Amino acid sequence: MVSEGHADTAEDAPTTARLREVLNRAGHVVIVEGSPDDIGSADLARIVLTGAEIADLASMLAIVDGGTGDRCRCRGWPTITVYDSTGAAIACWTLHHQSGLQGAGQCDADLRDGPALTAWLAQRGLTRSREVQAELAVQQAEDERRRMRWIHAAPAGLSDAAATLAHPPGRDREAWSRHVRDAEARLTTLTRHRYPDGIERARVLLAWAGTPARESTGGLKWYDLAVQRQLLAEPAERILAALTTGAPGPAQLDGAAQLFGSLEWTTAHGKDVPEPLRSRLIEHIQADGTGPMRFRMRHGYYGAQRAL
């Protein structure tokens, strides 16, 4: 979600009273399972409300007066178009992320009971919001499990700082971004204090960096990147020494595969890895590597011969 701030005036702020004033003038209301740009498509489910059904909708469209102060740049759905008794459109609103309303003022507004509105729509045949909410619930549950796995994998003494950094985003994205920057700086400082020996620090960070390599959801979260940035800030010679002085474990080799496959590392150091680490890493990937590791290896990363 990308939001833009907006300074509202009191008269332009969305309120439940303003919504109901518009609906009181409605002759009929059309709700379409699509964004405003797509409502003309005959393939989209739609309902037409008249009379008492409009009053039912008005009771469902209760919002937090004053709005959020932000306006998301992406288009919402379903689209609610209100027509007066002559058939002229007098308002167009969209339900946004199944939890808010867009178009009722100069900023978005949170619904007071988004799930109730979703259920109300589903009872009338518009089920897409309910289906998306179910999908989002599954995704959010997995995101939470992944976040906790990362926190539990933190090196000794760093779990509390890791939990602070990995705090999920809130509605105020700017405040959350500041929180993440400060939390990452604290984590970096604490890591160096807790592990002053550079080789030991590189080893524990490599093992931690290996955690996302085994996640099925793919991609690096902001908290994964915080660990990767710590490794990239270490001298390359120290990282290589941490992996060649003694036998690295599977988690450290996973972390090495993640680090050596990153754009930042290959831009600075290339794709080759010196022996004997090269052979050890390729052997690890061939025996127990993930799909992304094997893909990178086939394309010449880690000093492997590029597969044709």
C-alpha positions in Angstrom: 0.0 0.0 0.0 1.3 3.5 -0.9 -0.2 6.4 0.9 0.1 10.1 0.4 -0.5 12.6 3.3 -3.2 15.1 2.9 -4.0 18.1 5.1 -7.8 18.0 5.4 -10.1 20.8 6.3 -12.9 20.1 8.7 -15.5 20.5 6.0 -13.8 18.1 3.6 -13.1 15.4 6.2 -15.2 12.2 5.8 -17.9 11.5 8.4 -20.7 9.0 8.8 -23.2 11.9 8.8 -22.0 13.1 5.4 -22.3 9.6 4.0 -25.9 9.2 5.3 -26.9 12.6 4.0 -25.8 11.5 0.5 -27.6 8.2 0.8 -30.8 9.9 2.0 -30.9 11.6 -1.5 -30.3 8.3 -3.3 -32.8 6.9 -5.8 -30.7 3.8 -6.3 -27.2 2.5 -5.5 -25.1 0.2 -7.6 -22.3 -1.8 -6.0 -19.9 -3.5 -8.4 -17.1 -6.0 -7.6 -14.4 -4.0 -9.2 -12.5 -0.6 -9.2 -14.1 2.5 -10.7 -12.1 2.0 -13.9 -13.6 -1.5 -14.4 -17.3 -1.1 -13.4 -18.4 -1.1 -17.0 -17.4 -4.7 -17.4 -20.3 -7.1 -17.8 -18.2 -9.9 -16.2 -18.2 -8.2 -12.8 -20.8 -9.2 -10.2 -23.1 -6.3 -9.2 -26.2 -5.5 -7.1 -28.7 -2.7 -7.3 -30.2 -1.3 -4.1 -33.4 0.6 -3.7 -35.7 1.7 -0.9 -35.0 -0.1 2.4 -31.9 -1.7 1.1 -30.3 1.7 0.8 -31.1 2.3 4.5 -29.5 -1.0 5.3 -26.3 0.1 3.4 -26.3 3.3 5.3 -26.3 1.4 8.6 -23.3 -0.6 7.4 -21.3 2.4 6.2 -20.3 3.7 9.6 -16.8 5.2 9.5 -14.4 6.8 12.0 -15.2 10.5 11.6 -12.4 12.7 10.4 -10.6 10.0 8.4 -7.1 8.7 8.5 -5.4 11.9 7.1 -3.9 9.8 4.3 -5.1 8.8 0.9 -3.9 5.6 -0.7 -2.8 5.8 -4.3 -4.1 2.4 -5.3 -7.7 2.0 -6.3 -10.1 0.1 -4.0 -13.1 -2.1 -4.7 -16.0 -2.9 -4.7 -17.2 0.4 -6.1 -20.3 2.0 -4.7 -22.1 4.5 -7.0 -24.9 6.5 -5.7 -27.6 7.9 -8.1 -30.3 10.4 -7.3 -33.9 10.1 -8.3 -33.2 11.4 -11.8 -30.5 8.8 -12.4 -27.6 11.2 -12.1 -24.5 9.9 -10.2 -24.0 12.0 -7.0 -21.2 10.0 -5.3 -18.7 7.2 -6.0 -17.0 5.4 -3.1 -14.7 2.4 -3.0 -14.2 0.0 -0.2 -10.4 -0.1 0.5 -8.5 -3.1 1.6 -11.8 -4.5 3.0 -11.3 -2.2 6.0 -11.8 1.4 4.8 -13.7 3.7 2.6 -12.2 6.0 -0.1 -13.9 8.9 -1.9 -16.1 10.3 0.9 -13.7 13.2 1.6 -10.2 14.3 1.0 -8.7 11.4 2.8 -9.5 7.7 3.4 -11.6 6.6 6.4 -11.6 3.5 8.5 -14.8 1.5 8.6 -16.1 1.0 12.1 -17.0 -2.6 11.3 -15.4 -3.9 8.1 -16.2 -7.5 8.7 -19.9 -6.8 9.2 -20.0 -4.9 5.9 -18.1 -7.8 4.2 -20.7 -10.3 5.5 -23.6 -8.0 4.4 -22.2 -7.9 0.9 -21.6 -11.6 0.8 -25.2 -12.3 1.8 -26.2 -10.4 -1.4 -23.9 -12.3 -3.7 -20.8 -10.0 -3.6 -18.3 -12.5 -2.0 -15.0 -11.3 -3.3 -14.2 -9.2 -0.2 -14.9 -12.1 2.1 -12.7 -14.3 0.0 -9.9 -11.8 0.0 -10.2 -11.3 3.8 -9.8 -15.1 4.2 -6.7 -15.1 2.0 -5.3 -12.1 3.9 -5.9 -13.9 7.2 -3.9 -16.9 6.1 -1.1 -14.7 4.8 -1.0 -12.7 8.0 -0.9 -15.8 10.1 2.1 -17.1 8.1 3.8 -13.7 8.2 3.5 -13.8 12.0 4.9 -17.4 12.2 7.8 -16.4 9.9 8.5 -13.3 12.1 8.6 -15.4 15.2 10.9 -18.0 13.6 13.3 -15.2 12.8 13.2 -13.8 16.3 13.7 -17.2 17.8 16.8 -17.7 15.5 18.4 -14.5 16.9 21.9 -15.0 18.4 22.1 -15.1 22.2 21.5 -11.7 23.8 19.8 -10.2 20.7 16.2 -11.6 20.9 14.6 -8.5 22.5 16.3 -6.1 20.0 15.2 -8.4 17.2 11.6 -8.4 18.4 11.6 -4.6 18.5 13.0 -4.4 15.0 10.5 -7.0 13.6 7.4 -5.2 14.9 4.8 -5.4 12.2 3.8 -2.2 10.3 1.0 0.0 11.6 -1.3 2.5 9.9 1.2 5.3 10.3 3.9 4.1 7.9 6.1 7.1 8.4 6.3 6.5 12.1 6.9 2.8 11.6 9.7 3.6 9.2 11.4 5.8 11.8 10.9 3.0 14.4 12.6 0.5 12.1 15.6 2.7 11.4 16.1 3.4 15.1 15.6 -0.3 16.0 18.1 -1.4 13.3 20.7 1.0 14.6 20.2 -0.3 18.2 20.4 -3.9 17.0 23.7 -3.2 15.1 25.2 -1.5 18.2 24.1 -4.3 20.5 25.5 -7.0 18.1 28.9 -5.3 18.1 28.8 -5.0 21.9 27.7 -8.6 22.5 30.1 -10.0 19.9 33.2 -7.8 19.8 35.3 -10.4 18.1 34.8 -9.9 14.3 35.1 -13.6 13.3 32.6 -14.7 16.0 30.2 -11.9 15.0 30.4 -12.8 11.3 29.6 -16.5 12.2 26.5 -15.7 14.3 25.3 -13.2 11.7 25.7 -15.7 8.9 23.8 -18.4 10.8 21.0 -15.8 11.4 21.1 -14.7 7.8 20.4 -18.3 6.7 17.0 -18.3 8.4 15.1 -16.8 5.4 16.7 -19.1 3.0 14.5 -21.9 4.2 11.2 -19.9 4.2 8.7 -21.0 1.6 7.2 -17.5 1.2 10.3 -16.2 -0.5 11.9 -12.7 -0.5 13.6 -10.9 2.3 11.7 -9.0 4.9 12.9 -5.7 6.4 14.3 -7.6 9.4 16.2 -10.1 7.2 17.7 -7.1 5.3 18.9 -5.6 8.6 21.1 -8.7 9.2 22.3 -8.7 5.6 23.3 -5.1 6.0 25.4 -5.9 9.1 27.2 -8.6 7.1 27.8 -6.3 4.1 29.3 -3.8 6.5 32.0 -6.3 7.6 35.2 -6.6 5.6 34.9 -9.3 3.0 38.0 -10.9 4.3 36.4 -11.3 7.7 33.3 -13.0 6.2 35.5 -15.4 4.2 37.7 -16.2 7.3 34.6 -16.9 9.4 33.6 -19.5 6.8 37.0 -21.1 6.4 38.3 -21.1 9.9 36.7 -24.2 11.2 33.8 -26.1 9.6 30.8 -23.9 8.9 27.4 -25.4 9.8 24.4 -25.8 7.5 22.8 -22.6 8.8 26.0 -20.6 8.1 26.3 -22.0 4.6 22.7 -21.1 4.0 23.6 -17.6 5.1 26.6 -17.5 2.9 24.5 -18.6 -0.1 22.1 -15.7 0.7 24.9 -13.2 1.1 27.0 -14.2 -1.9 23.9 -14.2 -4.1 22.9 -10.7 -3.2 23.2 -7.8 -5.6 25.2 -5.8 -3.1 27.8 -8.5 -2.6 28.2 -9.4 -6.3 28.5 -5.8 -7.3 31.3 -5.2 -4.8 33.0 -8.6 -5.0 31.8 -10.5 -8.0 30.2 -14.0 -8.2 33.3 -16.0 -7.5 34.1 -17.6 -4.1 37.6 -18.7 -3.3 38.6 -22.3 -2.6 38.1 -24.3 -0.5 34.9 -22.4 0.5 33.6 -22.6 -3.1 33.7 -26.4 -3.2 32.1 -26.7 0.3 29.3 -24.3 -0.6 28.5 -25.9 -3.9 28.5 -29.4 -2.2 26.1 -28.0 0.4 23.8 -26.6 -2.3 23.9 -29.8 -4.3 23.1 -31.9 -1.3 20.5 -29.8 0.5 20.1 -26.5 -1.3 16.8 -24.6 -1.9 15.4 -23.9 -5.3 16.7 -20.3 -5.4 20.2 -21.5 -4.3 20.3 -24.0 -7.1 19.0 -21.5 -9.6 21.8 -19.0 -8.7 24.4 -21.8 -8.8 23.2 -22.8 -12.3 23.7 -19.2 -13.4 27.3 -18.9 -12.3 27.0 -17.7 -8.7 29.4 -19.0 -6.0 32.0 -19.6 -8.6 30.1 -22.5 -10.1 30.3 -23.2 -13.8 27.3 -21.6 -15.6 24.9 -24.2 -16.8 23.8 -23.9 -20.5 
